[in-house]
């Protein structure tokens, strides 16, 4: 029987208080892939009016972990990643 990967990933996302606090939404989960989005709220901006890099990297952390989890199982944690911002996120 094929497992409904997105349903399982959604269940895991809903069990994460931080992900829920951000309001992050799981868009897709396929073997080796994971995608999240969120509605930008006023408290996500830094002093120059751009989305704080911590919010962006939190989404990236979730996407990376969920992508790994789809092939390695639910007990996966991020160990390390690097981000190079190309331009500010404004909304």
DSSP file (Angstrom, degrees, kcal/mol; ACC not computed):
  #  RESIDUE AA STRUCTURE BP1 BP2  ACC     N-H-->O    O-->H-N    N-H-->O    O-->H-N    TCO  KAPPA ALPHA  PHI   PSI    X-CA   Y-CA   Z-CA
    1    1 A X              0   0    0      0, 0.0     2,-0.2     0, 0.0     0, 0.0   0.000 360.0 360.0 360.0 129.1    0.0    0.0    0.0
    2    2 A X        -     0   0    0      1,-0.1     2,-0.3     2,-0.0     0, 0.0  -0.521 360.0-126.0 -74.8 136.3    1.4    3.4   -1.0
    3    3 A X        -     0   0    0     -2,-0.2     2,-1.4     1,-0.1     3,-0.1  -0.627  16.1-122.8 -82.5 138.8    1.9    5.9    1.8
    4    4 A X     >  -     0   0    0     -2,-0.3     4,-2.1     1,-0.2     5,-0.2  -0.689  31.9-173.1 -80.7  94.9    0.3    9.3    1.4
    5    5 A X  H  > S+     0   0    0     -2,-1.4     4,-2.7     1,-0.2     5,-0.2   0.878  78.1  50.4 -62.7 -42.5    3.5   11.3    1.9
    6    6 A X  H  > S+     0   0    0      2,-0.2     4,-2.7     1,-0.2    -1,-0.2   0.906 109.7  51.2 -65.5 -39.8    1.9   14.7    1.9
    7    7 A X  H  > S+     0   0    0      2,-0.2     4,-2.0     1,-0.2    -1,-0.2   0.914 112.7  46.2 -63.0 -42.2   -0.7   13.7    4.6
    8    8 A X  H  X S+     0   0    0     -4,-2.1     4,-2.1     2,-0.2    -2,-0.2   0.928 113.3  48.8 -64.6 -45.2    2.1   12.3    6.8
    9    9 A X  H  X S+     0   0    0     -4,-2.7     4,-2.7     1,-0.2    -2,-0.2   0.889 109.8  52.6 -62.2 -39.4    4.3   15.4    6.2
   10   10 A X  H  X S+     0   0    0     -4,-2.7     4,-2.3     2,-0.2    -1,-0.2   0.897 107.4  52.1 -62.7 -40.7    1.2   17.6    7.1
   11   11 A X  H  X S+     0   0    0     -4,-2.0     4,-0.8     2,-0.2    -2,-0.2   0.905 111.2  47.0 -62.1 -42.4    0.7   15.6   10.3
   12   12 A X  H >< S+     0   0    0     -4,-2.1     3,-0.8     2,-0.2     4,-0.3   0.925 111.2  51.2 -65.6 -44.8    4.4   16.2   11.3
   13   13 A X  H >< S+     0   0    0     -4,-2.7     3,-1.4     1,-0.3     7,-0.2   0.889 108.2  52.2 -60.5 -39.9    4.2   19.9   10.4
   14   14 A X  H 3< S+     0   0    0     -4,-2.3    -1,-0.3     1,-0.3    -2,-0.2   0.698 104.0  58.2 -70.9 -17.8    1.1   20.3   12.6
   15   15 A X  T << S+     0   0    0     -4,-0.8     2,-0.7    -3,-0.8    -1,-0.3   0.429  87.1  89.6 -89.3   0.1    2.9   18.7   15.5
   16   16 A X    <>  -     0   0    0     -3,-1.4     4,-2.2    -4,-0.3     5,-0.2  -0.861  60.7-162.7-102.2 107.2    5.7   21.4   15.4
   17   17 A X  H  > S+     0   0    0     -2,-0.7     4,-2.5     1,-0.2    -1,-0.2   0.869  89.7  51.5 -56.4 -39.3    4.8   24.3   17.6
   18   18 A X  H  > S+     0   0    0      2,-0.2     4,-2.2     1,-0.2    -1,-0.2   0.921 109.5  49.1 -66.5 -43.1    7.4   26.6   16.0
   19   19 A X  H  >>S+     0   0    0      1,-0.2     5,-1.9     2,-0.2     4,-1.2   0.907 113.7  47.3 -60.8 -42.3    6.1   25.9   12.5
   20   20 A X  H  <5S+     0   0    0     -4,-2.2    -2,-0.2    -7,-0.2    -1,-0.2   0.890 108.5  55.0 -66.1 -39.9    2.6   26.6   13.7
   21   21 A X  H  <5S+     0   0    0     -4,-2.5    -2,-0.2     1,-0.2    -1,-0.2   0.892 109.2  47.6 -61.1 -40.7    3.6   29.8   15.4
   22   22 A X  H  <5S-     0   0    0     -4,-2.2    -1,-0.2    -5,-0.2    -2,-0.2   0.788 109.0-126.6 -68.4 -27.1    5.1   31.1   12.2
   23   23 A X  T  <5 +     0   0    0     -4,-1.2    16,-0.4     1,-0.2    -3,-0.2   0.707  45.9 172.7  82.7  21.5    2.0   30.1   10.3
   24   24 A X      < -     0   0    0     -5,-1.9     2,-0.5    -6,-0.2    14,-0.2  -0.407  18.8-150.9 -67.8 138.6    4.1   28.1    7.8
   25   25 A X  E     -A   37   0A   0     12,-3.5    12,-1.8    -2,-0.1     2,-0.6  -0.944  12.6-129.4-115.6 128.2    2.0   26.1    5.4
   26   26 A X  E     +A   36   0A   0     -2,-0.5    10,-0.3    10,-0.2     3,-0.1  -0.656  26.9 178.8 -74.0 118.4    3.3   22.8    3.8
   27   27 A X  E     -     0   0A   0      8,-3.1     2,-0.3    -2,-0.6     9,-0.2   0.858  61.2  -8.7 -89.3 -41.2    2.7   23.2    0.1
   28   28 A X  E     -A   35   0A   0      7,-1.3     7,-2.2     2,-0.0    -1,-0.3  -0.996  47.0-168.0-156.7 154.6    4.1   19.9   -1.1
   29   29 A X  E     +A   34   0A   0     -2,-0.3     2,-0.3     5,-0.2     5,-0.2  -0.889  23.5 153.3-147.9 114.6    6.0   16.8    0.0
   30   30 A X  E >   -A   33   0A   0      3,-1.3     3,-3.1    -2,-0.3    40,-0.2  -0.875  61.3 -61.7-132.3 163.9    7.4   14.4   -2.5
   31   31 A X  T 3  S-     0   0    0     -2,-0.3    36,-0.1     1,-0.3     3,-0.1  -0.290 127.4  -0.3 -52.1 117.0   10.3   12.0   -2.3
   32   32 A X  T 3  S+     0   0    0     35,-0.7     2,-0.3    34,-0.2    -1,-0.3   0.532 121.0  91.4  80.5   7.7   13.3   14.2   -1.8
   33   33 A X  E <   +A   30   0A   0     -3,-3.1    -3,-1.3    34,-0.2     2,-0.3  -0.974  40.6 167.4-136.1 148.4   11.3   17.4   -1.9
   34   34 A X  E     -A   29   0A   0     -2,-0.3     2,-0.4    -5,-0.2    -5,-0.2  -0.941   9.6-170.0-155.8 138.8    9.5   19.7    0.5
   35   35 A X  E     -A   28   0A   0     -7,-2.2    -8,-3.1    -2,-0.3    -7,-1.3  -0.997   4.6-179.7-137.0 135.2    8.0   23.2    0.1
   36   36 A X  E     -A   26   0A   0     -2,-0.4     2,-0.3   -10,-0.3   -10,-0.2  -0.897   1.2-179.8-127.0 156.5    6.7   25.6    2.6
   37   37 A X  E     -A   25   0A   0    -12,-1.8   -12,-3.5    -2,-0.3     2,-0.3  -0.950   4.3-168.5-145.1 164.0    5.2   29.1    2.4
   38   38 A X        -     0   0    0     -2,-0.3     2,-0.5   -14,-0.2   -14,-0.1  -0.991  29.9-108.4-152.3 155.8    3.8   31.6    4.9
   39   39 A X        -     0   0    0    -16,-0.4     2,-0.4    -2,-0.3    -2,-0.0  -0.741  42.2-120.4 -82.3 127.1    1.9   34.9    4.9
   40   40 A X        -     0   0    0     -2,-0.5     2,-0.3    51,-0.4    -1,-0.0  -0.554  32.3-165.3 -73.9 123.6    4.3   37.7    5.9
   41   41 A X    >   -     0   0    0     -2,-0.4     3,-2.3     1,-0.1     4,-0.3  -0.712  33.9-105.1-106.2 159.3    3.0   39.4    9.0
   42   42 A X  G >  S+     0   0    0      1,-0.3     3,-1.5    -2,-0.3    -1,-0.1   0.822 117.6  60.9 -54.0 -34.7    4.2   42.8   10.4
   43   43 A X  G 3  S+     0   0    0      1,-0.3    -1,-0.3     8,-0.0    -3,-0.0   0.551  92.4  68.2 -73.7  -4.5    6.3   41.1   13.1
   44   44 A X  G <  S+     0   0    0     -3,-2.3     8,-3.2     2,-0.0    -1,-0.3   0.533  82.8  94.2 -88.0  -7.2    8.4   39.3   10.5
   45   45 A X  B <   -B   51   0B   0     -3,-1.5     6,-0.2    -4,-0.3     2,-0.1  -0.562  64.9-143.1 -87.3 148.7   10.0   42.6    9.3
   46   46 A X    >   -     0   0    0      4,-3.0     3,-2.0    -2,-0.2     4,-0.1  -0.390  44.3 -79.1 -96.3-175.9   13.3   44.0   10.5
   47   47 A X  T 3  S+     0   0    0      1,-0.3    -2,-0.0    -2,-0.1    -1,-0.0   0.642 127.2  55.7 -64.9 -17.4   14.0   47.7   11.0
   48   48 A X  T 3  S-     0   0    0      2,-0.2    -1,-0.3     3,-0.0     3,-0.1   0.338 119.5-103.3 -97.1   6.7   14.6   48.4    7.2
   49   49 A X  S <  S+     0   0    0     -3,-2.0     2,-0.3     1,-0.3    -2,-0.1   0.671  83.3 119.0  84.4  17.6   11.2   47.0    6.2
   50   50 A X  S    S-     0   0    0     -4,-0.1    -4,-3.0    41,-0.0    -1,-0.3  -0.836  75.4 -90.7-114.2 154.4   12.5   43.7    4.8
   51   51 A X  B     -B   45   0B   0     38,-3.5    38,-0.4    -2,-0.3    -6,-0.3  -0.418  52.2-106.2 -63.0 132.0   11.5   40.2    6.0
   52   52 A X    >>  -     0   0    0     -8,-3.2     4,-1.4     1,-0.1     3,-1.1  -0.323  19.6-128.4 -61.4 137.3   14.0   39.1    8.7
   53   53 A X  H 3> S+     0   0    0      1,-0.3     4,-2.8     2,-0.2     5,-0.2   0.780 106.5  65.0 -59.0 -28.1   16.5   36.5    7.4
   54   54 A X  H 3> S+     0   0    0      2,-0.2     4,-1.6     1,-0.2    -1,-0.3   0.852 100.6  50.1 -64.5 -34.1   15.6   34.3   10.4
   55   55 A X  H <> S+     0   0    0     -3,-1.1     4,-1.7   -11,-0.2    -1,-0.2   0.922 112.3  47.2 -68.1 -44.1   12.1   33.9    9.1
   56   56 A X  H  X S+     0   0    0     -4,-1.4     4,-2.1     1,-0.2    -2,-0.2   0.923 113.2  47.5 -63.8 -44.9   13.4   33.0    5.6
   57   57 A X  H  X S+     0   0    0     -4,-2.8     4,-2.9     1,-0.2    -1,-0.2   0.800 105.6  59.5 -71.5 -26.0   15.9   30.5    7.0
   58   58 A X  H  X S+     0   0    0     -4,-1.6     4,-2.1    -5,-0.2    -1,-0.2   0.916 107.7  46.2 -63.9 -41.4   13.2   28.9    9.3
   59   59 A X  H  X S+     0   0    0     -4,-1.7     4,-2.6     2,-0.2    -2,-0.2   0.919 113.4  49.3 -63.7 -43.1   11.2   28.1    6.1
   60   60 A X  H  X S+     0   0    0     -4,-2.1     4,-2.9     2,-0.2     5,-0.2   0.914 108.5  53.1 -62.6 -43.2   14.3   26.8    4.5
   61   61 A X  H  X S+     0   0    0     -4,-2.9     4,-2.5     1,-0.2     5,-0.2   0.928 111.1  46.7 -58.0 -46.1   15.1   24.7    7.5
   62   62 A X  H  X S+     0   0    0     -4,-2.1     4,-2.9     2,-0.2     5,-0.3   0.937 112.6  49.2 -61.8 -46.4   11.7   23.1    7.4
   63   63 A X  H  X S+     0   0    0     -4,-2.6     4,-2.4     1,-0.2    -2,-0.2   0.915 113.3  46.8 -61.2 -43.5   11.9   22.5    3.6
   64   64 A X  H  X S+     0   0    0     -4,-2.9     4,-2.3     2,-0.2    -1,-0.2   0.927 114.7  46.2 -63.5 -45.2   15.3   20.8    3.9
   65   65 A X  H  X S+     0   0    0     -4,-2.5     4,-2.8    -5,-0.2    -2,-0.2   0.910 113.8  47.6 -66.3 -42.5   14.3   18.7    6.9
   66   66 A X  H  X S+     0   0    0     -4,-2.9     4,-1.7    -5,-0.2   -34,-0.2   0.893 110.0  53.0 -67.6 -37.7   11.0   17.6    5.3
   67   67 A X  H  < S+     0   0    0     -4,-2.4   -35,-0.7    -5,-0.3     4,-0.5   0.936 113.6  43.6 -60.3 -45.6   12.8   16.8    2.0
   68   68 A X  H >X S+     0   0    0     -4,-2.3     4,-2.7     1,-0.2     3,-1.3   0.905 110.3  56.2 -64.2 -41.2   15.2   14.6    3.9
   69   69 A X  H 3X S+     0   0    0     -4,-2.8     4,-1.7     1,-0.3    -1,-0.2   0.787  95.6  65.2 -63.4 -28.2   12.4   13.1    5.9
   70   70 A X  H 3< S+     0   0    0     -4,-1.7    -1,-0.3    -3,-0.2    -2,-0.2   0.736 119.1  23.4 -68.5 -20.0   10.6   11.9    2.8
   71   71 A X  H <4 S+     0   0    0     -3,-1.3    -2,-0.2    -4,-0.5    -1,-0.2   0.646 132.0  37.8-114.8 -23.0   13.4    9.6    2.0
   72   72 A X  H  < S-     0   0    0     -4,-2.7    -3,-0.2     1,-0.3     3,-0.2   0.570 111.1-103.0-106.0 -11.5   15.1    9.0    5.4
   73   73 A X     <  -     0   0    0     -4,-1.7    -1,-0.3    -5,-0.3     3,-0.2  -0.292  42.1 -67.0 104.9 166.4   12.0    8.9    7.7
   74   74 A X  S    S+     0   0    0      1,-0.2     2,-1.1    -2,-0.1    -1,-0.1   0.640 113.1  79.4 -69.2 -17.4   10.5   11.3   10.2
   75   75 A X        +     0   0    0     -3,-0.2     2,-0.4    -6,-0.1    -1,-0.2  -0.256  68.0 126.8 -88.8  49.7   13.4   11.2   12.7
   76   76 A X        -     0   0    0     -2,-1.1     2,-0.3    -3,-0.2    -7,-0.1  -0.865  35.6-173.9-110.6 140.1   15.5   13.7   10.7
   77   77 A X        -     0   0    0     -2,-0.4     2,-0.3    -9,-0.0    -2,-0.0  -0.955  31.2-107.8-128.2 149.9   17.1   16.9   11.9
   78   78 A X        +     0   0    0     -2,-0.3     3,-0.1     1,-0.2   -17,-0.0  -0.611  31.4 179.3 -73.7 134.0   19.0   19.6   10.1
   79   79 A X        -     0   0    0      1,-0.4     2,-0.3    -2,-0.3    -1,-0.2   0.787  62.5 -17.7-100.9 -42.3   22.7   19.5   10.9
   80   80 A X        +     0   0    0      2,-0.0    -1,-0.4     0, 0.0     2,-0.3  -0.973  56.9 164.9-164.2 146.1   24.0   22.4    8.8
   81   81 A X        -     0   0    0     -2,-0.3     2,-0.4    -3,-0.1   -20,-0.0  -0.963  21.0-141.2-159.5 160.0   23.1   24.6    5.9
   82   82 A X        -     0   0    0     -2,-0.3     2,-0.4     2,-0.0    -2,-0.0  -0.964  11.2-158.9-126.1 140.9   24.3   27.8    4.4
   83   83 A X        -     0   0    0     -2,-0.4     2,-0.6     2,-0.0   -26,-0.0  -0.975   7.2-168.5-122.5 132.1   22.2   30.6    2.9
   84   84 A X        -     0   0    0     -2,-0.4     2,-0.4     0, 0.0    -2,-0.0  -0.967  21.2-144.0-114.1 111.2   23.3   33.3    0.4
   85   85 A X        -     0   0    0     -2,-0.6     3,-0.1     1,-0.2    -2,-0.0  -0.612  13.3-169.6 -77.2 129.6   20.6   36.0    0.2
   86   86 A X  S    S-     0   0    0     -2,-0.4     2,-0.3     1,-0.3    -1,-0.2   0.785  70.0 -14.5 -88.4 -31.9   20.4   37.3   -3.4
   87   87 A X  S    S-     0   0    0      0, 0.0    -1,-0.3     0, 0.0     2,-0.0  -0.969  83.7 -79.9-163.3 160.9   18.1   40.2   -2.5
   88   88 A X        -     0   0    0     -2,-0.3     2,-0.6    -3,-0.1   -36,-0.1  -0.345  38.0-126.7 -67.8 148.0   15.9   41.4    0.4
   89   89 A X        +     0   0    0    -38,-0.4   -38,-3.5     1,-0.1    -1,-0.1  -0.855  29.4 175.1 -93.2 125.2   12.4   39.8    0.8
   90   90 A X              0   0    0     -2,-0.6    -1,-0.1   -40,-0.2    -2,-0.0   0.362 360.0 360.0-113.9   4.3    9.9   42.6    1.0
   91   91 A X              0   0    0    -40,-0.0   -51,-0.4   -52,-0.0    -2,-0.1   0.335 360.0 360.0 167.9 360.0    6.6   40.7    1.1
